[in-house]
Structure formats: structure tokens, C-alpha cells
Amino acid sequence: MSTYSHPESLVETSWLAEHLDDPGIRIIESNEDILLYGMGHLKNAAHVDWKADLNDPRVRDFINSQQFAALASRLGITPETTVVFYGDKGNWWAAYALWIFRLFGHERVKILNGGRDKWIGEGRPLTREITDYKPSTYPAPRDRQDSLIRAFKRDALHQSAKDGILIDVRSPQEFRGEVMHMPEYPQEGVLRGGHIPGAKNVPWKRAVREDGTFKPVEELRKIYLEEVGLAPEKEVLVYCRIGERSSHTWFVLSYLLGFKDVRNYDGSWTEWGNAVRTPIETGD
């Protein structure tokens, strides 16, 4: 059995259970359901609200460098802190938060394999106690690494026009244009259903087992390299609905399979499906 390209980017529940009090680690819970944290969370875990903490309230964009530094300082994080992310929904939002931390250049990041559900499923303890973190000094990053791991509509247009690699990680029904949104998310509907021309459909969930843990590297290689035909040295753009599921696939390709040039198009289908003069395809 070979290992992931960056096995250090994953931690198991057993490992984290032994490091809950490690001063060099900050555990962050980030969920779609923001009420879950208050119902019980891992000891010493901080809560990061993907919308209120990471997104600008007036512009469809992320917080700026100064705001990120203020968030990290409030949570007692320094550039040397190892941040371990976990959450609900198979770690969608944990991967999204990790990706945004990487946008600001924070390098020491990990994901709890299986996330919140696996921890609870194993009967491990939760607490409602809120930890007070001693504020740290976190220098404001010079800029986000938008050009390295983030894609915009213009990049997706260019990738589509040149027959580049675009991976749509939504469900097959969304990809084919049969539904305009997932059943639970009517507020994120669009004017048109379908996918970006030339995109390949590889639903995010294919990368995980039933318990939410990542599949072995051999199975991941079979999916992405053999079945889909991706190459680790090629430029890849991933997208979904608003960028959270595609953050999960970005993590798989970048950290588990070692792809060198993967960018997440966080505007995704809610931007593309509503934009004027953007082409779409429907069906398979």
C-alpha cells in the first residue's frame, strides 16, 4: 500500500484525541450548520463560521488580509501554529476553511479524517465549554494567493475555450442540468442548469468511504488518473455550486494525490449559471 503524497495533511481521530491539549495545535470546527458547535464540539476547538468569519459581508469575496490576521489573532493562532480542521457534511466546510487559510499563506494545515461524524460515531467526547484563547500576534499577509490556488470566471472561460481540464464535483443531476440546485438549497438556485462546456463530472463523494474518511490512494488514483484521465502535472480547475464541495476535491488532488496546479473556482455555478454570455452544456 503506497501512501498519500502528503500523508501529514491528514490526522486520525485517535491521534487528535491524544493532542487536544497540545499548545502548538489549534483545532477549528467549521460546519454548514452553525448551531452544531454549540451543541457540542471537541475539547479546545474554536468555531469558524464560514460565512460570518471568512466572507466579506458586502462584496462576494473573502475577508482581506488585515481581517484574516485579526481572526487568527483572536483564535490564538500564529504562523507556526498547526491548524486542524474538521466539520459536518463530510468535511465540506472544513476543507473550505482550510483552503481559505491557504489563500492567506498559512502552511501548517491538516484535516481530521472523517470529520465530526466519525468522531461522534466512535463515541468520543464532546464538550460545550468555550475555550478562551490568549490573543496572538499574526502579521497581516501581504496578499491572498489568489493566482495560485483560486480561479475566477475569466479563468474558467479560458480553460473551457482551450479544452483545458475542468472538474465539476456536483451531483450528476446538477451536472446534466436536470435540477437547478440540490433539494435542500433552493436559495442557491440559478437561471440556467448544466455545466461549463468541456467539464467532466466527478462528484466529490467518490473520494470518500461511507464513514466520510478518504479512500486509499490506489482507489483515488484509479478514479482521477485512470478513469478521468487527469495528470498530476496538468492545470486543473475544480468547481461546484459555491466552492465548498470543490474545496474538498481540491484537497484530494493537491494534498492526497500531489497535483501541482489545482485551482478552486469558488464563484462556481451560482456565478456561471447566472452570468450573461457564459456558455453552458447540458446532459452528459
C-alpha positions in Angstrom: 0.0 0.0 0.0 1.5 3.3 -1.1 0.7 6.4 0.9 -0.8 9.8 0.0 1.5 12.4 -1.4 1.2 14.4 1.8 0.1 12.0 4.5 0.9 14.6 7.1 -2.1 16.6 5.9 -4.5 14.0 7.5 -4.9 13.2 11.1 -6.9 10.3 12.5 -9.4 10.6 15.4 -7.1 8.5 17.6 -4.2 10.9 17.0 -6.2 14.0 17.7 -7.7 12.6 20.9 -4.1 12.5 22.2 -3.3 16.1 21.1 -6.4 18.0 22.2 -4.3 20.0 24.7 -1.2 20.4 22.5 -0.3 24.2 22.7 1.1 24.1 19.2 -2.2 23.0 17.7 -5.4 24.9 17.2 -8.5 22.8 16.3 -11.1 24.5 14.2 -14.6 23.3 13.7 -16.3 24.7 10.6 -19.8 23.5 9.7 -22.6 24.2 7.3 -24.9 24.0 10.3 -23.5 26.7 12.5 -25.6 25.5 15.5 -23.7 22.2 15.8 -20.7 23.7 17.5 -22.9 25.0 20.4 -24.5 21.6 20.8 -21.1 20.0 21.5 -17.6 20.2 20.0 -14.1 18.8 20.5 -12.2 20.0 23.6 -10.4 23.3 22.9 -11.8 23.5 19.4 -12.5 27.0 18.1 -15.5 27.8 15.9 -15.1 29.4 12.5 -18.3 30.4 10.8 -17.7 30.0 7.0 -19.9 32.9 6.2 -19.6 35.4 9.0 -15.9 34.9 9.7 -14.4 34.2 6.3 -16.6 36.1 3.8 -17.0 39.9 3.3 -20.5 41.0 4.3 -20.9 43.4 1.4 -18.9 42.0 -1.5 -18.9 38.5 -2.8 -15.4 37.9 -1.8 -13.4 36.7 1.2 -12.1 38.9 4.1 -9.0 40.8 3.4 -5.5 40.3 4.8 -6.0 42.5 7.9 -9.3 40.8 8.7 -7.7 37.4 8.4 -4.8 38.4 10.7 -7.4 39.7 13.2 -9.3 36.4 13.1 -6.1 34.3 13.5 -5.0 36.6 16.4 -8.4 36.2 18.1 -8.1 32.4 17.9 -4.5 32.5 19.3 -3.0 31.3 16.0 0.5 32.3 14.9 2.1 31.4 11.6 3.8 28.5 13.4 0.5 27.0 14.7 -0.7 23.7 13.2 -4.4 24.2 12.4 -6.5 21.0 12.3 -9.9 21.4 10.6 -13.0 19.3 11.0 -16.7 19.7 10.5 -20.0 18.3 9.2 -21.1 17.3 5.7 -18.1 15.1 5.2 -15.7 18.0 5.9 -17.0 20.2 3.1 -16.7 23.4 5.1 -13.6 22.2 6.9 -11.9 21.8 3.6 -13.3 25.2 2.5 -11.9 26.9 5.7 -8.5 25.1 5.1 -8.4 26.3 1.5 -9.1 29.9 2.6 -6.3 29.6 5.3 -4.0 28.5 2.4 -5.2 31.5 0.4 -3.6 33.7 3.1 -0.5 31.6 3.1 -0.9 29.7 6.3 1.0 26.5 5.6 0.5 24.2 8.7 -2.9 22.8 7.9 -4.5 19.4 8.4 -7.9 17.8 8.2 -9.4 15.3 10.6 -10.1 12.2 8.6 -13.9 11.5 8.7 -14.6 14.8 10.4 -17.2 15.4 13.1 -19.4 12.4 12.2 -16.6 9.9 12.6 -15.6 11.4 16.0 -19.1 11.1 17.3 -19.6 7.7 15.7 -16.7 6.4 17.7 -18.3 7.6 20.9 -15.6 10.2 21.6 -16.4 13.0 24.0 -17.8 16.4 23.1 -18.0 19.5 25.3 -19.9 22.7 25.4 -17.2 24.5 27.2 -15.8 27.5 25.3 -12.1 28.0 25.5 -10.7 31.5 25.9 -7.6 31.8 23.7 -4.8 34.2 24.5 -4.6 36.6 21.6 -1.6 36.1 19.4 0.4 38.2 17.1 -0.4 37.3 13.5 1.2 39.6 10.8 -1.2 40.5 8.1 -0.3 38.5 4.9 0.9 40.7 2.1 -1.8 39.4 -0.2 -4.0 36.4 -0.8 -2.6 33.7 -3.0 -5.5 34.1 -5.5 -3.3 33.4 -8.5 -2.0 30.1 -7.2 -5.0 28.2 -5.9 -8.1 30.2 -6.8 -9.8 30.6 -10.1 -12.2 33.2 -11.4 -14.8 33.2 -14.1 -12.3 34.5 -16.7 -10.0 31.6 -15.8 -12.8 29.1 -16.3 -13.7 30.7 -19.6 -10.1 30.4 -20.8 -9.9 26.9 -19.5 -13.0 25.9 -21.4 -12.1 27.7 -24.6 -8.7 25.9 -24.8 -10.2 22.5 -23.9 -8.4 22.6 -20.6 -9.3 20.4 -17.6 -12.4 21.4 -15.6 -13.8 19.2 -12.9 -17.4 19.6 -11.9 -17.8 17.9 -8.5 -21.6 18.4 -8.2 -24.1 15.6 -8.5 -24.8 14.1 -11.9 -28.3 15.6 -11.8 -26.9 19.1 -11.3 -24.2 18.5 -13.9 -26.8 17.4 -16.6 -29.0 20.4 -15.8 -31.9 18.3 -14.5 -32.0 20.3 -11.3 -31.1 23.9 -10.6 -29.9 23.3 -7.1 -29.7 20.5 -4.5 -33.1 19.8 -2.9 -32.1 21.3 0.4 -30.7 24.5 -1.1 -33.4 26.4 -3.0 -31.8 29.7 -2.1 -28.8 28.9 -4.3 -30.7 28.3 -7.5 -29.7 29.8 -10.8 -31.3 30.9 -14.0 -29.8 28.0 -16.0 -28.8 24.5 -15.2 -26.0 22.5 -16.8 -22.2 22.7 -16.7 -19.3 24.6 -18.1 -18.5 23.3 -21.6 -15.9 20.6 -21.6 -16.1 19.9 -17.9 -16.0 16.4 -16.5 -18.3 15.3 -13.8 -16.5 13.7 -10.8 -18.8 14.1 -7.8 -16.8 14.9 -4.6 -18.3 12.0 -2.7 -16.5 9.5 -4.9 -13.3 10.3 -3.0 -14.6 9.1 0.4 -15.9 6.0 2.0 -19.3 5.6 3.7 -17.9 6.9 7.0 -16.5 10.1 5.4 -12.9 9.0 5.5 -10.8 9.4 2.4 -10.4 6.4 0.2 -6.9 4.8 -0.1 -4.5 6.4 -2.6 -4.8 3.5 -5.0 -8.6 4.0 -5.3 -8.2 7.7 -5.7 -5.6 7.2 -8.5 -8.0 4.8 -10.2 -10.8 7.4 -10.2 -8.9 10.6 -11.1 -5.9 9.3 -13.1 -7.2 6.2 -14.8 -11.0 6.8 -15.2 -10.9 10.6 -15.7 -7.5 10.8 -17.3 -6.1 13.6 -15.1 -2.3 14.1 -15.0 -0.6 15.5 -11.9 1.4 18.0 -13.9 -1.6 19.5 -15.7 -3.5 22.6 -14.7 -6.9 21.6 -13.2 -9.8 23.9 -12.3 -12.5 22.5 -9.9 -15.9 23.9 -9.2 -19.3 23.1 -7.6 -22.1 25.4 -6.5 -20.4 28.0 -4.3 -16.9 26.4 -3.8 -17.3 24.3 -0.7 -17.6 20.8 -2.3 -14.9 21.7 -4.8 -12.6 22.7 -1.9 -12.9 19.1 -0.8 -11.8 17.8 -4.2 -9.1 20.5 -4.3 -7.7 19.0 -1.1 -7.8 15.5 -2.5 -6.0 16.4 -5.7 -3.5 18.7 -4.1 -2.6 17.0 -0.8 -3.5 13.4 -1.3 -2.6 12.9 -4.9 0.1 15.6 -5.2 -1.2 17.5 -8.2 0.9 20.7 -8.6 -1.6 23.1 -10.2 -5.1 22.8 -8.9 -7.3 25.9 -8.5 -10.7 26.2 -7.0 -13.3 28.3 -8.8 -15.3 29.4 -5.8 -17.7 31.5 -7.9 -18.8 28.2 -9.3 -22.2 27.5 -10.7 -24.1 30.3 -8.8 -21.9 32.7 -10.7 -21.6 30.9 -14.0 -25.3 29.9 -14.3 -26.4 33.5 -13.7 -23.7 35.3 -15.8 -24.5 37.0 -19.1 -23.0 35.4 -22.2 -21.4 32.5 -20.5 -21.9 29.3 -22.5 -23.3 26.1 -20.9 -23.8 22.5 -21.8 -26.5 20.1 -20.6 -26.7 16.3 -20.5 -23.7 14.0 -20.1 
